[in-house]
């Protein structure tokens, strides 16, 4: 998958529109279903981004991560392949 398409597909932080999300923490542990406001606060407290990774799920699955680092690592993997 093209990185530009990946970036367009993933909604970040304030672009997420669902009222509730299934939250996965930065450590990969499932936090559970929380309101969008709680999820955004959780990400902000850690200085990270909230990224919608499975938008078609009910509720959408979001993960707390450093999105810039994620995109950089994806590009690096593609160059090595």
N, C-alpha and C positions, 0 to 999 in steps of 0.2 A: 504494500500500500504506500502511496506517495505521501511524504511528510506534509505537504501542503494540504492534501485532502484530510489527513489526520487532524491537523490544526483546525480546519473548518468544521470537522465533525464534533470535536470535543468542545462543549460549552464550559466556560470558566466562571467561577465566582458569581457576579451579578447577572451574568447572561443566562443562568439556570432559572427556569420558570416554574418548575414543579413545587407545589406547596410542601410536600414531604419527600424525603429521599432516604434510600438505604445507604448508610454511611460506613465507609471503610477507612479506618485510621491510617496515619502515615506509616505505622508499623505493619500494616496489612491485616490487622485484627478488625473483625466486623463489630462496629459499634451498635448498629441496629437502625431501626427506622426512626428518624428524627425530623423535626421541621427544618425547612430550608434555613431559617434564621439561626437555629442551633448549629447546623452544619457549617454555615459561614463563620459563626463565632468560633467554633472548634478549629477551623483552618486558620483564622486570623490570629488566635492565641498562640499558634505554633509558628506563625510567620510564613505559612505555606498557602497554596492555592487549593480551592475546591474544584475538582474536575469531574464532569459528568462522563463516566466511562461506558455505561450501558443505558442510553437514553430510552430505549424501547421497553425496558422492564417496568413493572408496576409495583412499587414506585421506582423511579430511575435510580441506578446505582452510581454513587459519587465517591470519589476517593480523595483524601487529603494528600497532596504531594507538591513537590517543587516542579511545576510544569516546565519551566525553562530548562531545568536539568534533564527532565524526561525527554523533551524534544531533542536536546543535544545528544543524549545517549542513543536515541533512535537513529539520528543522522549518522552517528559514528558507527553503529552496527551495520547500517546500509553500505557505508563506504568500505568496510572490512569484508563484506560478503561478495 
